[in-house]
Amino acid sequence: MQLQQLSYFIAVAEIRHFTHAAEALRVAQPSLSKQIRALETELGASLFSRARGNITLTPAGEALLPLAKRILADVDTARLEVQELVGLRRGRVRLGATPSLCAGLLADVLRRFHDAYPGIQLLVEEGGSRDLVRELTRGSLDLALVILPLSGDAPLETTAILREHLVVASPAPRPEDPAAAPRGTLLPRRPYLRIEDLRDRPLVMFRSGYDLREATIGACRQAGFEPRFAVEGGEMDAVLRFVEVGLGVAVVPSMVLAGRPGLRGTPLAVGDRPGVADRQDGPPSALTGRRGEPVPGLLRTIAMAHRKDVTLTHAARAFQSVLETFVREAARAGTLPPGVEALVPL
């Protein structure tokens, strides 16, 4: 059994088409088919059912697929580990992160890591948390910053890093004429909003795969109404721009509004009883409410995740250490974005 054969097998299993798999691998289709047949002969079992042009995995193929992915991931890890024995002068980190983090503090973390380890290649994939969990499980990423709790039974180990406050983004009033509010500007009677206040507001909604989409829809349904969408299907930058021009409002992480003077964020609260903390295990924090302040209604926890069955490379462990150190120092210095709280030990 050869690694190349396993690589070809995985490509066909995922694409479900021999010709398209060969094109993706940049090999001739007859060569790919020959290697698959050789693998089937060696294993003594057919791996694919080929009926009327439809390619499906046989039971033997279903059993082999996760094992083949693990073998190739372990080989890749071994190769990188050997390279890194020279002192982290070479290597690679494949990192996944949500758009809010890519647009926020992650850039500073990446700069610090690159300054410390200039020979380590950084590959960043931006996507919704659910998409990142899927890519991490497949072995396409080494690390990912995802949103807890994870859905399903993902075989991942997680370390909580941050907790952030979700806010309602709307167009900011014009400084030169505050009375002439742009279309879509929120003018709440209180310094915060409840989910119920969004009942009659058109929302700008993220595409499927964003945890923000599920969190917003779930909160609205829990409050007893179905949200109304003005536009849906966008990525973070598009959603913020749609809000800025007045198409609707959106529930977003507070950190994404930094550096966007055309938008303002209004905190979400659980009700009209400010000053009641949403947890009882310690003094109120900036996110749990002080006397006379609202209690946030939507918080989310950001965690660093990696596969349990794959040993992290030295480079990946170094990145995780740099990230945790950055968050710890920013929390001590009070420079974390508004509405963001460190969960790493200080």
SEDO-46956 format. One record per residue (C-alpha): residue number from 1; residue in one letter; x, y, z. Coordinates in nm, 4 decimals. Each point is the difference from the previous one (the first is absolute). Layout:
REM SEDO-46956
DOKOL pos code       c1       c2       c3
DOKOL NUM    A        X        Y        Z
...
REM end
This chain:
REM SEDO-46956
DOKOL pos code       c1       c2       c3
DOKOL   1    M   0.0000   0.0000   0.0000
DOKOL   2    Q   0.1468   0.3312  -0.1100
DOKOL   3    L  -0.0701   0.3495   0.1308
DOKOL   4    Q  -0.0678   0.1172  -0.3545
DOKOL   5    Q  -0.2694  -0.2670  -0.0342
DOKOL   6    L  -0.1665   0.1198   0.3206
DOKOL   7    S   0.0158   0.3587  -0.1213
DOKOL   8    Y  -0.1666  -0.0977  -0.3285
DOKOL   9    F  -0.2627  -0.2026   0.1862
DOKOL  10    I  -0.0904   0.2927   0.2281
DOKOL  11    A  -0.0311   0.2358  -0.2970
DOKOL  12    V  -0.2405  -0.2318  -0.1842
DOKOL  13    A  -0.1948  -0.0672   0.3211
DOKOL  14    E  -0.0529   0.3714   0.0625
DOKOL  15    I  -0.0608   0.1123  -0.3589
DOKOL  16    R  -0.1904  -0.3154  -0.1081
DOKOL  17    H   0.1302   0.0258  -0.3540
DOKOL  18    F   0.3177  -0.1556  -0.1420
DOKOL  19    T   0.0631   0.2579  -0.2718
DOKOL  20    H  -0.0610   0.2986   0.2282
DOKOL  21    A   0.2164  -0.1546   0.2714
DOKOL  22    A   0.2822  -0.0488  -0.2511
DOKOL  23    E  -0.0302   0.3638  -0.1051
DOKOL  24    A   0.0130   0.1147   0.3633
DOKOL  25    L   0.3118  -0.2108   0.0570
DOKOL  26    R   0.1499   0.1046  -0.3359
DOKOL  27    V   0.0586  -0.3564  -0.1114
DOKOL  28    A  -0.1235  -0.1967  -0.2988
DOKOL  29    Q  -0.3317  -0.1744   0.0610
DOKOL  30    P   0.1275  -0.3430  -0.1193
DOKOL  31    S   0.2889   0.0241   0.2474
DOKOL  32    L  -0.2395   0.0790   0.2849
DOKOL  33    S  -0.2304  -0.2886  -0.0932
DOKOL  34    K   0.2959  -0.2367  -0.0176
DOKOL  35    Q   0.1144   0.0939   0.3500
DOKOL  36    I  -0.3514  -0.0439   0.1398
DOKOL  37    R  -0.0252  -0.3472  -0.1586
DOKOL  38    A   0.3401  -0.0923   0.1449
DOKOL  39    L  -0.1170   0.1113   0.3449
DOKOL  40    E  -0.3199  -0.2033  -0.0313
DOKOL  41    T   0.1993  -0.3053  -0.1084
DOKOL  42    E   0.2355   0.0325   0.2951
DOKOL  43    L  -0.2892   0.0382   0.2459
DOKOL  44    G  -0.2053  -0.2735  -0.1642
DOKOL  45    A  -0.3128   0.2115  -0.0135
DOKOL  46    S  -0.1696   0.2510  -0.2273
DOKOL  47    L   0.0057   0.3518   0.1391
DOKOL  48    F  -0.2430   0.1641  -0.2410
DOKOL  49    S  -0.3294  -0.0946  -0.1588
DOKOL  50    R  -0.0101   0.1176  -0.3589
DOKOL  51    A  -0.3606  -0.0085  -0.1188
DOKOL  52    R  -0.1231   0.2091  -0.2937
DOKOL  53    G   0.2664   0.2595   0.0543
DOKOL  54    N  -0.0755   0.0421   0.3700
DOKOL  55    I   0.2953  -0.0569   0.2319
DOKOL  56    T  -0.0788  -0.1086   0.3541
DOKOL  57    L   0.2071  -0.1571   0.2742
DOKOL  58    T  -0.0431  -0.3674   0.0778
DOKOL  59    P  -0.0044  -0.1089   0.3672
DOKOL  60    A   0.3732  -0.0708  -0.0364
DOKOL  61    G   0.0524   0.3490  -0.1402
DOKOL  62    E  -0.1994   0.1565   0.2853
DOKOL  63    A   0.2186  -0.1846   0.2504
DOKOL  64    L   0.3243   0.1003  -0.1733
DOKOL  65    L  -0.0741   0.3723  -0.0473
DOKOL  66    P   0.0500   0.1259   0.3601
DOKOL  67    L   0.3027  -0.2285   0.0425
DOKOL  68    A   0.1571   0.1272  -0.3212
DOKOL  69    K  -0.0498   0.3617   0.1081
DOKOL  70    R   0.1581  -0.0725   0.3363
DOKOL  71    I   0.2989  -0.1749  -0.1610
DOKOL  72    L   0.0703   0.2928  -0.2311
DOKOL  73    A  -0.0486   0.2501   0.2835
DOKOL  74    D   0.2450  -0.1946   0.2183
DOKOL  75    V   0.2548  -0.0145  -0.2813
DOKOL  76    D  -0.0321   0.3738  -0.0521
DOKOL  77    T   0.0399   0.0588   0.3736
DOKOL  78    A   0.3089  -0.2221   0.0103
DOKOL  79    R   0.1560   0.1893  -0.2901
DOKOL  80    L  -0.0610   0.3343   0.1676
DOKOL  81    E   0.1235  -0.1252   0.3383
DOKOL  82    V   0.3309  -0.1047  -0.1540
DOKOL  83    Q   0.0324   0.3353  -0.1727
DOKOL  84    E  -0.0714   0.1813   0.3257
DOKOL  85    L   0.2720  -0.1818   0.1902
DOKOL  86    V   0.2365   0.2603  -0.1412
DOKOL  87    G  -0.1586   0.2523   0.2374
DOKOL  88    L  -0.3228   0.1260  -0.1597
DOKOL  89    R   0.1921   0.1540  -0.2860
DOKOL  90    R  -0.2303  -0.1738  -0.2459
DOKOL  91    G  -0.3510  -0.1366   0.0122
DOKOL  92    R  -0.3613   0.0884  -0.0609
DOKOL  93    V  -0.3131   0.0892   0.1942
DOKOL  94    R  -0.3378  -0.0407  -0.1678
DOKOL  95    L  -0.2354   0.2203   0.1999
DOKOL  96    G  -0.3734   0.0505  -0.0286
DOKOL  97    A  -0.1762   0.3040   0.1462
DOKOL  98    T  -0.3360   0.1709  -0.0173
DOKOL  99    P  -0.0262   0.3253  -0.1979
DOKOL 100    S  -0.0498   0.2060   0.3174
DOKOL 101    L   0.3335  -0.1216   0.1363
DOKOL 102    C   0.1786   0.0461  -0.3323
DOKOL 103    A  -0.1227   0.3592  -0.0080
DOKOL 104    G   0.0818   0.0505   0.3691
DOKOL 105    L   0.2799  -0.1093   0.2287
DOKOL 106    L   0.1291  -0.2935  -0.2091
DOKOL 107    A   0.2055   0.2294  -0.2257
DOKOL 108    D   0.2034   0.1186   0.3000
DOKOL 109    V   0.0506  -0.3591   0.1175
DOKOL 110    L   0.1194  -0.1079  -0.3453
DOKOL 111    R   0.2455   0.2901  -0.0127
DOKOL 112    R   0.1447  -0.0927   0.3388
DOKOL 113    F   0.0319  -0.3658  -0.1012
DOKOL 114    H   0.1652   0.0885  -0.3304
DOKOL 115    D   0.2481   0.2274   0.1765
DOKOL 116    A   0.0926  -0.2835   0.2384
DOKOL 117    Y   0.0018  -0.2795  -0.2607
DOKOL 118    P   0.0582   0.1542  -0.3448
DOKOL 119    G   0.0751  -0.3389  -0.1584
DOKOL 120    I  -0.3417  -0.1480   0.0847
DOKOL 121    Q  -0.2508   0.0176  -0.2833
DOKOL 122    L  -0.3450   0.1240   0.1061
DOKOL 123    L  -0.3035  -0.1171  -0.1955
DOKOL 124    V  -0.3232   0.1629   0.1188
DOKOL 125    E  -0.3475  -0.1171  -0.0994
DOKOL 126    E  -0.2868   0.2342   0.0786
DOKOL 127    G  -0.3451  -0.1473   0.0510
DOKOL 128    G  -0.2969  -0.0575   0.2246
DOKOL 129    S   0.0581  -0.2067   0.3130
DOKOL 130    R  -0.1940  -0.3014  -0.1287
DOKOL 131    D   0.1984  -0.0019  -0.3238
DOKOL 132    L   0.3268   0.0200   0.1941
DOKOL 133    V  -0.0975  -0.2906   0.2258
DOKOL 134    R  -0.0657  -0.2094  -0.3101
DOKOL 135    E   0.3354   0.0908  -0.1576
DOKOL 136    L   0.1814  -0.0647   0.3280
DOKOL 137    T  -0.1625  -0.3428   0.0308
DOKOL 138    R   0.1007  -0.0834  -0.3572
DOKOL 139    G   0.3626   0.0834   0.0770
DOKOL 140    S   0.0135   0.3054  -0.2264
DOKOL 141    L   0.0928   0.2265   0.2940
DOKOL 142    D   0.2383  -0.0316   0.2947
DOKOL 143    L  -0.1773   0.2485   0.2254
DOKOL 144    A  -0.3238   0.1958  -0.0152
DOKOL 145    L  -0.1571   0.2751   0.2054
DOKOL 146    V  -0.3594  -0.1167   0.0315
DOKOL 147    I  -0.3135   0.0799   0.1970
DOKOL 148    L  -0.1094  -0.2114   0.2955
DOKOL 149    P  -0.1928  -0.2150   0.0512
DOKOL 150    L   0.0856  -0.2182  -0.2979
DOKOL 151    S  -0.2870  -0.1656  -0.1818
DOKOL 152    G  -0.0073  -0.3780  -0.0385
DOKOL 153    D   0.2735  -0.2325   0.1181
DOKOL 154    A   0.3045   0.1654  -0.1535
DOKOL 155    P   0.3175  -0.1810   0.1196
DOKOL 156    L   0.1662   0.3255   0.1027
DOKOL 157    E   0.1811   0.1297   0.3056
DOKOL 158    T  -0.0821   0.3612   0.0852
DOKOL 159    T   0.1493   0.2716   0.2217
DOKOL 160    A  -0.2169   0.3033   0.0776
DOKOL 161    I   0.1797   0.3240  -0.0909
DOKOL 162    L  -0.2500   0.2875  -0.0066
DOKOL 163    R  -0.3588   0.0888   0.0768
DOKOL 164    E  -0.1589   0.2776  -0.2033
DOKOL 165    H  -0.3205   0.1983   0.0089
DOKOL 166    L  -0.2280  -0.0010  -0.3045
DOKOL 167    V  -0.1550   0.3333  -0.0941
DOKOL 168    V  -0.2564   0.1296  -0.2469
DOKOL 169    A   0.1821   0.1843  -0.2794
DOKOL 170    S  -0.1820   0.2902  -0.1645
DOKOL 171    P   0.0993   0.3128  -0.1959
DOKOL 172    A   0.1602   0.2636   0.2216
DOKOL 173    P  -0.1639   0.3437   0.0218
DOKOL 174    R   0.1813   0.2673  -0.2003
DOKOL 175    P   0.2226   0.2100   0.2285
DOKOL 176    E  -0.0761   0.3163  -0.1987
DOKOL 177    D  -0.3766  -0.0467   0.0395
DOKOL 178    P  -0.0964  -0.2531   0.2686
DOKOL 179    A  -0.3701   0.0754  -0.0491
DOKOL 180    A   0.0138  -0.1141  -0.3633
DOKOL 181    A   0.0585  -0.3666   0.0656
DOKOL 182    P   0.0927  -0.2197  -0.2994
DOKOL 183    R  -0.2472  -0.2585  -0.1167
DOKOL 184    G  -0.0067  -0.2970   0.2370
DOKOL 185    T   0.1547   0.1842   0.2970
DOKOL 186    L  -0.1145  -0.1353   0.3348
DOKOL 187    L  -0.1236   0.2594   0.2475
DOKOL 188    P  -0.0787  -0.2128   0.3043
DOKOL 189    R  -0.1578   0.1520   0.3104
DOKOL 190    R   0.2543  -0.1858   0.2114
DOKOL 191    P   0.3777  -0.0384  -0.0431
DOKOL 192    Y  -0.0620  -0.3652  -0.0873
DOKOL 193    L  -0.2436  -0.2169  -0.1929
DOKOL 194    R  -0.1838  -0.3209   0.0738
DOKOL 195    I  -0.0391  -0.2751  -0.2573
DOKOL 196    E  -0.3721   0.0826  -0.0056
DOKOL 197    D   0.0881   0.3454  -0.1348
DOKOL 198    L   0.1126  -0.1662  -0.3235
DOKOL 199    R  -0.3450  -0.1464  -0.0678
DOKOL 200    D  -0.0967   0.2628  -0.2567
DOKOL 201    R   0.3529   0.0820  -0.1186
DOKOL 202    P   0.1311  -0.1350  -0.3319
DOKOL 203    L   0.3220  -0.1922   0.0602
DOKOL 204    V   0.3066  -0.0400  -0.2157
DOKOL 205    M   0.0864  -0.3677   0.0446
DOKOL 206    F   0.3169  -0.2020  -0.0490
DOKOL 207    R   0.0185  -0.3017  -0.2276
DOKOL 208    S  -0.0428  -0.3523   0.1308
DOKOL 209    G   0.3098  -0.1243   0.1829
DOKOL 210    Y   0.0286   0.3074   0.2230
DOKOL 211    D  -0.0777  -0.0661   0.3650
DOKOL 212    L  -0.1249   0.3601   0.0174
DOKOL 213    R  -0.2838  -0.0950  -0.2317
DOKOL 214    E  -0.1115  -0.2890   0.2196
DOKOL 215    A   0.0464   0.2019   0.3213
DOKOL 216    T  -0.2109   0.2894  -0.1300
DOKOL 217    I  -0.2780  -0.2152  -0.1410
DOKOL 218    G  -0.0068  -0.2131   0.3158
DOKOL 219    A  -0.0217   0.3049   0.2288
DOKOL 220    C  -0.2852   0.1475  -0.2050
DOKOL 221    R  -0.1954  -0.3252   0.0064
DOKOL 222    Q   0.0557  -0.0325   0.3734
DOKOL 223    A  -0.1477   0.3486   0.0330
DOKOL 224    G  -0.3082  -0.1193  -0.1917
DOKOL 225    F   0.0423   0.1327  -0.3521
DOKOL 226    E   0.1543  -0.0822  -0.3358
DOKOL 227    P   0.2634   0.2513  -0.1133
DOKOL 228    R  -0.0626   0.1914  -0.3198
DOKOL 229    F   0.2919   0.0170  -0.2449
DOKOL 230    A   0.0666   0.2961  -0.2258
DOKOL 231    V   0.3063  -0.1724  -0.1482
DOKOL 232    E   0.1575  -0.3343   0.0804
DOKOL 233    G   0.2971  -0.2045  -0.1111
DOKOL 234    G   0.2855   0.2452   0.0542
DOKOL 235    E   0.3477  -0.0253   0.1481
DOKOL 236    M   0.1047   0.2312   0.2860
DOKOL 237    D   0.1271   0.2920  -0.2110
DOKOL 238    A  -0.3078  -0.0098  -0.2229
DOKOL 239    V  -0.2393  -0.0163   0.2953
DOKOL 240    L   0.1622   0.3021   0.1645
DOKOL 241    R  -0.0108   0.1981  -0.3237
DOKOL 242    F  -0.3669  -0.0892  -0.0564
DOKOL 243    V  -0.0773   0.1251   0.3505
DOKOL 244    E   0.1998   0.3178  -0.0590
DOKOL 245    V  -0.2150   0.0956  -0.3020
DOKOL 246    G  -0.3209  -0.0617   0.1933
DOKOL 247    L  -0.1267  -0.3342  -0.1309
DOKOL 248    G  -0.0567  -0.1258   0.3539
DOKOL 249    V   0.1691  -0.0752   0.3301
DOKOL 250    A   0.2179  -0.2981   0.0921
DOKOL 251    V   0.1101  -0.1804   0.3144
DOKOL 252    V   0.3806  -0.0027  -0.0068
DOKOL 253    P   0.2980  -0.0323   0.2373
DOKOL 254    S   0.0866   0.3338   0.1557
DOKOL 255    M   0.3636  -0.0181  -0.1146
DOKOL 256    V  -0.0861   0.0222  -0.3720
DOKOL 257    L  -0.1286   0.3568   0.0394
DOKOL 258    A   0.3408   0.1379   0.0951
DOKOL 259    G   0.1198   0.2382  -0.2716
DOKOL 260    R  -0.3448   0.0240  -0.1626
DOKOL 261    P  -0.1293   0.3522   0.0750
DOKOL 262    G  -0.3031  -0.0582  -0.2225
DOKOL 263    L  -0.1352  -0.2623   0.2406
DOKOL 264    R  -0.0907  -0.0093   0.3636
DOKOL 265    G  -0.0722  -0.2922   0.2288
DOKOL 266    T  -0.2842  -0.0132   0.2482
DOKOL 267    P   0.0376  -0.2610   0.2768
DOKOL 268    L  -0.2537  -0.2793   0.0273
DOKOL 269    A  -0.1458  -0.0642   0.3451
DOKOL 270    V  -0.2093  -0.2808   0.1468
DOKOL 271    G  -0.2691   0.2370   0.1256
DOKOL 272    D  -0.0884   0.3177   0.1839
DOKOL 273    R   0.1649  -0.0833   0.3326
DOKOL 274    P   0.3504   0.1475  -0.0289
DOKOL 275    G   0.2416  -0.0700   0.2784
DOKOL 276    V  -0.0866  -0.3682   0.0334
DOKOL 277    A   0.3017  -0.2066  -0.0992
DOKOL 278    D  -0.0496  -0.2996  -0.2227
DOKOL 279    R   0.2309  -0.2105   0.2095
DOKOL 280    Q   0.0423  -0.0356   0.3737
DOKOL 281    D   0.3528  -0.1404   0.0277
DOKOL 282    G   0.1825   0.3234   0.0660
DOKOL 283    P  -0.0170   0.3777  -0.0244
DOKOL 284    P  -0.1639   0.1445  -0.3131
DOKOL 285    S   0.2338   0.0680  -0.2901
DOKOL 286    A  -0.0302   0.2308  -0.2978
DOKOL 287    L  -0.2019  -0.2718  -0.1694
DOKOL 288    T  -0.2222  -0.1124   0.2877
DOKOL 289    G  -0.1337   0.3358   0.1058
DOKOL 290    R   0.0702   0.2504   0.2774
DOKOL 291    R  -0.2586   0.1793   0.2044
DOKOL 292    G  -0.2070   0.2186  -0.2304
DOKOL 293    E   0.1210  -0.1733  -0.3207
DOKOL 294    P  -0.1828  -0.2477  -0.2248
DOKOL 295    V   0.0868  -0.3674  -0.0019
DOKOL 296    P   0.1146  -0.1190  -0.3456
DOKOL 297    G  -0.2383  -0.2361  -0.1704
DOKOL 298    L   0.2377  -0.1603  -0.2490
DOKOL 299    L   0.3587  -0.0942   0.0791
DOKOL 300    R   0.2229  -0.2428  -0.1824
DOKOL 301    T   0.3134  -0.1861   0.0978
DOKOL 302    I   0.2951  -0.0281  -0.2365
DOKOL 303    A   0.2279  -0.3005   0.0385
DOKOL 304    M   0.3134  -0.1371  -0.1614
DOKOL 305    A  -0.0731  -0.3474  -0.1363
DOKOL 306    H   0.2014  -0.2858  -0.1463
DOKOL 307    R  -0.0577  -0.3672  -0.0688
DOKOL 308    K   0.0352  -0.2316   0.2975
DOKOL 309    D   0.1544  -0.2789  -0.2069
DOKOL 310    V   0.2727   0.2113  -0.1617
DOKOL 311    T   0.3006   0.1235   0.1966
DOKOL 312    L   0.0546   0.3727  -0.0463
DOKOL 313    T   0.3214   0.0959  -0.1747
DOKOL 314    H   0.2540   0.2173   0.1785
DOKOL 315    A  -0.1016   0.2894  -0.2250
DOKOL 316    A  -0.3700  -0.0386   0.0866
DOKOL 317    R   0.0774  -0.0179   0.3702
DOKOL 318    A   0.2160   0.3106  -0.0327
DOKOL 319    F  -0.2851   0.1867  -0.1681
DOKOL 320    Q  -0.2443  -0.0975   0.2721
DOKOL 321    S   0.2466   0.1229   0.2615
DOKOL 322    V   0.0467   0.3333  -0.1798
DOKOL 323    L  -0.3776   0.0465  -0.0251
DOKOL 324    E  -0.0610  -0.0723   0.3686
DOKOL 325    T   0.2865   0.2295   0.1041
DOKOL 326    F  -0.1337   0.2814  -0.2202
DOKOL 327    V  -0.3514  -0.0285   0.1458
DOKOL 328    R   0.1368  -0.0171   0.3556
DOKOL 329    E   0.2156   0.3111  -0.0461
DOKOL 330    A  -0.2805   0.1925  -0.1712
DOKOL 331    A  -0.2395  -0.0847   0.2847
DOKOL 332    R   0.2491   0.1191   0.2605
DOKOL 333    A   0.0642   0.3211  -0.1941
DOKOL 334    G  -0.3705   0.0614  -0.0624
DOKOL 335    T   0.0477   0.0080  -0.3774
DOKOL 336    L  -0.2404  -0.2765  -0.1018
DOKOL 337    P  -0.2784   0.1271  -0.2293
DOKOL 338    P  -0.3152   0.1284   0.1767
DOKOL 339    G  -0.2318  -0.2807   0.1024
DOKOL 340    V   0.2737  -0.2640  -0.0043
DOKOL 341    E   0.1175  -0.1920   0.3071
DOKOL 342    A   0.3036  -0.2283   0.0337
DOKOL 343    L  -0.0601  -0.3578   0.1123
DOKOL 344    V   0.3657  -0.1073   0.0103
DOKOL 345    P   0.1563  -0.0029   0.3493
DOKOL 346    L   0.1394   0.3434   0.0799
REM end
